[in-house]
């Protein structure tokens, strides 16, 4: 931990107090005694002063910042070294950072678009010069209303800014930056460009509209979210037009090719998606209501369905009118099963399979047959779709008339044949 320099002098800067601490530096509020103006003085931590790699990063930040001239990039005043301590003096922004605003909850959509629009302007200027910020996060976006009639934004902290190449790492391969807002290619150490910052800007937009980052949890969970998970829907957390989900899905594409071409395009698409809000966009969005469970009358999704060994829930059953089914013949055991070696409806009880009348329809519940309303019955309970038929089956009832027509001639011929046989025996 670096020593607190409050009350001391560092060159011609009188240190008034601590503004914040980071991993490699401490930010102080200080006074330039030569010019009599307040500045933000960033001093490299004593614990890493002797680390050549971090000294190089600190010097890079000073050079990168001084080379940028944009209304939304915090101006750099001075850079130097006193008593072995490196420092950067820059404008003291009287306001707060975007992280503080987000911590209070979702930001009004119109305000979020205005603030991030200024960030996009600064980033695109950076990218046009071949630089990539690589540490874009709400804490590095300073917001003030003391310098103009509207809120003004400054993009700060260019310590990781690089000219193309790959995501910056230490000599031991450790990732440098904030994984909460880091693009997949940055996390993997692959080539980066302006679209890497665009991904981080889309994550910040998500945080502004919902009050929290898109992926939460432990560091590894956050990293896996960026690498593998689809962006969560903004509309699942707050009430906003559905088109904003499409904007963020593209802005947070897993590969740079899936994203917008530049940061201003992302903000423009966001503005169009939120335009239906009108004046309502001046107020923070309301929390989204809990998603209702699927309705009991909801149609089942198309496509194959996994089979379940348990009862079919009523809402999952197709709604078909029951088809007339033949009543099981006498002798059929409970449960609708035919005796071994027989086939129901194939000529009556005891008729071997493959003989007798043509087979009836497949049993209820067979593949391709609708389930009866209420689902399959329990074990041992016969399936019944209509009142039972008379004991005599329809197939036998239809044969009774035709039998009467040929029974009399047959009996007459039989009687005649018997008489002839008796006569032959008698006179033989």
Secondary structure, DSSP 8 states (H G I E B T S, - for coil): -----TT-EETTEEEEEEEEE-SSEEEEEEEETTTTEEEEEEEE-GGGTT-HHHHHHHHHHHHHHHT---TTB--EEEEEEETTEEEEEEE---SEEHHHHHHTS---HHHHHHHHHHHHHHHHHHHHTT-B-----GGGEEEESSSSSS-EEEE---TT-BSSSB--B-TT--B-S-GGG--HHHHTT-B--HHHHHHHHHHHHHHHHHSS-SS-SSHHHHHHHHHHS----GGGTB---THHHHHHHHHT-SSGGGS-SSHHHHHHHHHHHHGGGGGGGGS---B--------TT----SS-----SS---GGGS------------TT--TTS---TTB-TTSSSTT-BTTSSS------TTSTTS---TT----TT----SS----SS-HHHHTTHHHHHHHHHHHHHHHHHHHHHHHHHHHH-
